[in-house]
Amino acid sequence: MEAVEAKFVDLPISTYGALTVGEINDRLDTLESNELKTIRRYEEGTKNRITVIEKIDSLI
């Protein structure tokens, strides 16, 4: 289901669904605030990984 949902959401990190938490966190530092918010909403609605959400919150 997540792979299908990712096709309908324009995420600022390509292949987001295939990345590990570490790979995602490494890429978050390069994103703008609005991009981080997009990733956060998507993450909350899919895997809801607290480590990714906390990293985003620290950057916003």
C-alpha positions in Angstrom: 0.0 0.0 0.0 2.8 2.5 0.8 4.3 2.1 -2.6 1.0 2.9 -4.2 0.5 5.9 -1.9 4.0 7.2 -2.7 3.0 7.4 -6.4 0.3 9.9 -5.5 2.5 12.1 -3.2 5.3 14.2 -4.7 8.0 13.5 -2.2 11.2 15.6 -2.2 13.4 12.5 -1.7 13.3 10.1 -4.6 12.8 6.4 -3.7 11.8 7.4 -0.2 9.9 4.2 0.4 12.9 2.1 -0.3 15.3 3.9 2.0 16.3 2.9 5.5 15.8 5.3 8.4 19.5 6.1 8.4 19.5 6.9 4.6 16.4 9.1 5.1 17.9 11.0 8.1 21.1 11.6 6.1 19.1 13.3 3.3 16.8 15.4 5.6 19.5 18.0 6.3 19.4 19.1 2.6 15.7 19.9 2.5 13.8 23.1 2.9 11.2 23.6 5.6 8.2 23.0 3.3 9.8 19.8 2.0 10.4 18.6 5.5 6.8 19.2 6.3 5.7 17.1 3.3 8.0 14.2 4.3 6.7 14.5 7.9 3.0 14.3 6.9 3.8 11.3 4.6 5.8 9.5 7.3 3.1 10.0 9.9 0.5 8.5 7.5 2.6 5.5 6.5 5.4 3.9 8.6 5.2 6.5 11.4 8.8 6.0 12.4 9.5 8.1 15.5 13.2 8.6 14.7 12.5 10.1 11.3 9.7 12.3 12.7 12.0 13.5 15.6 14.8 14.3 13.1 12.4 16.3 11.0 11.1 18.2 14.0 14.6 19.1 15.0 15.2 20.7 11.6 12.0 22.6 11.2 
